[in-house]
Amino acid sequence: MRGVKVPRALAEELRVIMARRGVVDKTLAILDDGGHVLIPVLKEPDPEVLAKFHASTFDGQFPSRHTRTDPIDQVRASVSVPEELKLLLPEKWEQLGDVVTLRLPKELGPYERDLGEAYAKALNAKTVLRDVGGISGDYRTPVVKVLFGTDTVAVHRENGILYKLDASKVMFSSGNVDERMRMASVQCEDETVVDMFAGIGYFTLPLAVYQRPKRVISCEVNEVSYGYLVENIALNKVGDRVEPILGDNRALPGDAFADRVVMGYVKTTHEFLQTAFRLLKSGGILHYHETCPNELLPGRPVQRLRDAARDDRVEVLRFKEVKSYSPGVSHVVVDARFTRTS
Ligand SMILES: C[S@@+](CC[C@H](N)C(=O)[O-])C[C@H]1O[C@@H](n2cnc3c(N)ncnc32)[C@H](O)[C@@H]1O
């Protein structure tokens, strides 16, 4: 049997494209091997599409679709929730390694423990968390409640990279997968890169694992995230080129030494532009992220770059929406070249 192996975060998008083209074998079950999803196919998919999704083909075995139960059907069958409320059971969840985070409507609140256990069983997860407050504060911390299990530390694999994190203390945005993938392909041979908001290594790791920078200086102010950043550098064996720094990026020493600066932060990113321009060499590249109301796109982020650069030059090389952030607001990334004129 022929199959396609694709990183889990990209699987649904690729499945839809292949299904539209009649490539997916719908009589066989789609499998999940942890970090990857295995999709049975009837014919060879377009190699360009496969490359875009970091997917490959292989020969293997797939069980018949009818022998497998959808996790949500398993949950529906096992929980003691009144029939009329079963319609509200979440059909989507966030899974990082073997830790699952759910959003439950308030009507299901009284059954949350039961539901935690049911989802844990159906998804083969050791721990289930309930998202009770989204992502909060300058450290971008998830606000969650443990419903089932005790161990909230997960090792999530994406695009061949291991991200270890405590899912109850540190965020991981599945929606930023395209940007993590793109960072893996940004050519930065021999460059000095500064990742100003490194977190657990969201952008540092793809860059360091797949490219050949001379040095990546990864700055993170939150001690918990910094601890995982250090662990992830070791797990992914990039300690020879990544230097983690614990502290506020505005205190990073040195001027005009970076070929590239990554600003993977939202909401107040523009307040850190003076620091980014101080660190950048003339001719260096900036990856500037911002959350912006749609009606102000693309002008506001570009204007903010120009305002912060004052008399120096900013040339926009690329502009892209990363994801929808909230209703009417987009998370965008601008790549720009910064040239000193003074
Ligand atoms: C969580 S990440 C943002 C998400 C990430 N770009 C992604 O793709 O999912 C942002 C990180 O910046 C860190 N941070 C915020 N202010 C900082 C500062 N002044 N200096 C260094 N790190 C900072 C936060 O603690 C957080 O870990």
Ligand as a Chemical Component Dictionary entry (heavy atoms), coordinates in Angstrom:
data_LIG
# 
_chem_comp.id                   LIG 
_chem_comp.type                 NON-POLYMER 
_chem_comp.pdbx_formal_charge   0 
_chem_comp.three_letter_code    LIG 
# 
loop_
_chem_comp_atom.comp_id 
_chem_comp_atom.atom_id 
_chem_comp_atom.alt_atom_id 
_chem_comp_atom.type_symbol 
_chem_comp_atom.charge 
_chem_comp_atom.model_Cartn_x 
_chem_comp_atom.model_Cartn_y 
_chem_comp_atom.model_Cartn_z 
_chem_comp_atom.pdbx_ordinal 
LIG C1  C1  C 0  5.957  32.770 23.378 1  
LIG S1  S1  S 1  6.965  33.551 22.248 2  
LIG C2  C2  C 0  5.897  34.045 20.974 3  
LIG C3  C3  C 0  5.408  32.954 20.171 4  
LIG C4  C4  C 0  6.322  32.377 19.157 5  
LIG N1  N1  N 0  6.884  33.377 18.279 6  
LIG C5  C5  C 0  5.632  31.289 18.357 7  
LIG O1  O1  O 0  5.924  31.111 17.196 8  
LIG O2  O2  O -1 4.818  30.581 18.898 9  
LIG C6  C6  C 0  7.410  35.081 22.890 10 
LIG C7  C7  C 0  8.450  34.977 23.974 11 
LIG O3  O3  O 0  9.065  36.243 24.144 12 
LIG C8  C8  C 0  9.441  36.354 25.492 13 
LIG N2  N2  N 0  9.688  37.773 25.792 14 
LIG C9  C9  C 0  8.771  38.754 26.016 15 
LIG N3  N3  N 0  9.400  39.927 26.245 16 
LIG C10 C10 C 0  10.735 39.696 26.140 17 
LIG C11 C11 C 0  11.876 40.521 26.264 18 
LIG N4  N4  N 0  11.784 41.807 26.518 19 
LIG N5  N5  N 0  13.106 39.954 26.107 20 
LIG C12 C12 C 0  13.210 38.616 25.827 21 
LIG N6  N6  N 0  12.144 37.784 25.720 22 
LIG C13 C13 C 0  10.926 38.319 25.850 23 
LIG C14 C14 C 0  8.265  35.742 26.238 24 
LIG O4  O4  O 0  8.631  35.332 27.526 25 
LIG C15 C15 C 0  7.887  34.582 25.327 26 
LIG O5  O5  O 0  8.509  33.395 25.721 27 
# 
loop_
_chem_comp_bond.comp_id 
_chem_comp_bond.atom_id_1 
_chem_comp_bond.atom_id_2 
_chem_comp_bond.value_order 
_chem_comp_bond.pdbx_ordinal 
LIG C1  S1  SING 1  
LIG S1  C2  SING 2  
LIG S1  C6  SING 3  
LIG C2  C3  SING 4  
LIG C3  C4  SING 5  
LIG C4  N1  SING 6  
LIG C4  C5  SING 7  
LIG C5  O1  DOUB 8  
LIG C5  O2  SING 9  
LIG C6  C7  SING 10 
LIG C7  O3  SING 11 
LIG C7  C15 SING 12 
LIG O3  C8  SING 13 
LIG C8  N2  SING 14 
LIG C8  C14 SING 15 
LIG N2  C9  SING 16 
LIG N2  C13 SING 17 
LIG C9  N3  DOUB 18 
LIG N3  C10 SING 19 
LIG C10 C11 SING 20 
LIG C10 C13 DOUB 21 
LIG C11 N4  SING 22 
LIG C11 N5  DOUB 23 
LIG N5  C12 SING 24 
LIG C12 N6  DOUB 25 
LIG N6  C13 SING 26 
LIG C14 O4  SING 27 
LIG C14 C15 SING 28 
LIG C15 O5  SING 29 
# 
